[in-house]
Amino acid sequence: MMHTMECIQSINSLDYSNYLIIVVDNASTEEVSFILDKNPDVLLIRNEKNYGYAGANNIGIRKANEMGCKYCWILNNDTTVASNSLCLLAKKMEENENIGAVTNLIFDYYQRDKVWFGGGSMKGGLPSHLQYYETYNKKILSNSTEYLSGCSFLARTEVLSSVGLFDENYFAYVEDIDISFLIRRTGAELAYC
């Protein structure tokens, strides 16, 4: 839960004010009610069983859709975000109505100068992170991506709903690649920020 609390703290430091944090707990064995003690504005959904990455995110997306949220920021709980990140992601989405989802530059948690995801390529039909574990250099970063990183991407809630959300048969791997293809199949674009 340490990662989740650190993630929430970083979100609460955003320079973007119009957001709601939904935490979907996948039947963890740890007590999670302390999240609400420290963050009463968080909407905490506790699953009775582990639905995997795909199922848990679908529960959160459905809740966001039910609440009328325009966008969903899919964000792993073991991430921290820069204060301007949501502003930049939302700006990218607002610049082009045809963008269905936008993913972002992601650094390694332990080696913060190393790029973990700098966009994605599907050469030969296999997903590959661009700039994987290269030292950060603004000049080499891509401006596009062929798939989203499930670690962090902002999507239009209506687009996610229209593609049927994440395929829960994947449980915890490649569902981000799959949903990327589904979004693109609607005619919407993927973007990288």
Secondary structure, DSSP 8 states (H G I E B T S, - for coil): -HHHHHHHHHHTT-S------EEEE-S-SS--THHHHH-TT-EEEE-SS--HHHHHHHHHHHHHHHTT-SEEEEE-TT----TTHHHHHHHHHHH-TTEEEEE--EE-SSSTTBEEES-EE-GGG--EETTTT-B--GGG--S--SS--TTEEEEEHHHHHHTTSS-TTSTTSSHHHHHHHHHHHTT-EEEE-
